[in-house]
Amino acid sequence: MTHEWEFKRHRRLRSSAAMRSLVRESHLQMDDFIYPLFIIEGNNIKNEVPSMPGVYQISLDYVKEEMAELQSLGIKAVMLFGVPNEKDEQGTGAFSESGIVQQATRLIKEEVPEMLVVADTCLCEYTSHGHCGVIHNHDVDNDESLKLHAKTAVSQAEAGADIIAPSNMMDGFVTVIRQALDEAGFHNIPIMSYAVKYASAFYGPFRDAADSTPQFGDRKTYQMDPSNRREALREAESDIAEGADFLIVKPALSFLDIVRDVRSHVNAPVVAYNVSGEYAMVKAAALNGWIDEKELVLEKLTAMKRAGADLIISYFAKDVAKWLQG
Ligand code: PBG
């Protein structure tokens, strides 16, 4: 058949599954996933988070079987969040030697030393007011809070955490935490900075899971305005200058332009955090039979890789492992 016009036949490279996999540009592999875990104080507790079907708060006695499951699925890193019994103004539970995350970290490193433990470094799960630092005059005091975040990071490293991931969005947290870790002899513990963290409505289900909803106001004086793009690069630059080893962009799905910008701007590994609200929306639609969950999740996580993420923190990690295995 001849044509009077010329055009390119793109469909040649889509003609079969084998042909498509030959030219595929982005891939998901379990090496790139970090699975978040909520560890709750107490015994014999496994609470499903109502807004996050398939995600549980578990007590320490469930940690061993959880690790066995994760290992069988090829998941090599977990990110720990604590759900303590007691809270106070300073968030003491975050930096106590017997804090729930410290206990869980020791247990995991004892049971499965090869599992990487990423410790989320924040106070909001431990403060009575639910903010990510200490309060003065109805706002979070930056420099006072830094001291507590540094203490938290050091106590997490002492418990055996492999990576420190500060999510508090105070200015200077990387500087202060790096210095404190070095002084305590933890030169080799990397910092995975939540460098670019937006004040997002997508964190709602997490705040149920971690019981960390602010009791007054919101987080807009420390987390970023979702309207801003150039500001993300300022945050990324300063965290790199302060010594961050990885940069997190959070949330992921509605900020893929930012993932791409950060990837183009810095050479450190970029981590996309596929947050709780992104999980909850998909699960709700899937439970209603409105979408094909597997196809949709694989599409959106692959989009994060395509946008430039090296790693993905996701509540879907177990599902992905099963789908990739199956
Ligand atoms: C702690 C923290 C939050 C998340 C991770 N670390 C909550 C927040 O900033 O309110 C959210 C994660 C998610 O929604 O999955 N500061």
Boltz pocket constraint, residues with backbone or C-beta under 6 A from the ligand:
constraints:
  - pocket:
      binder: B
      contacts: [[A, 120], [A, 122], [A, 124], [A, 132], [A, 167], [A, 168], [A, 202], [A, 203], [A, 204], [A, 205], [A, 206], [A, 207], [A, 212], [A, 274], [A, 275], [A, 276], [A, 277]]
      max_distance: 6.0
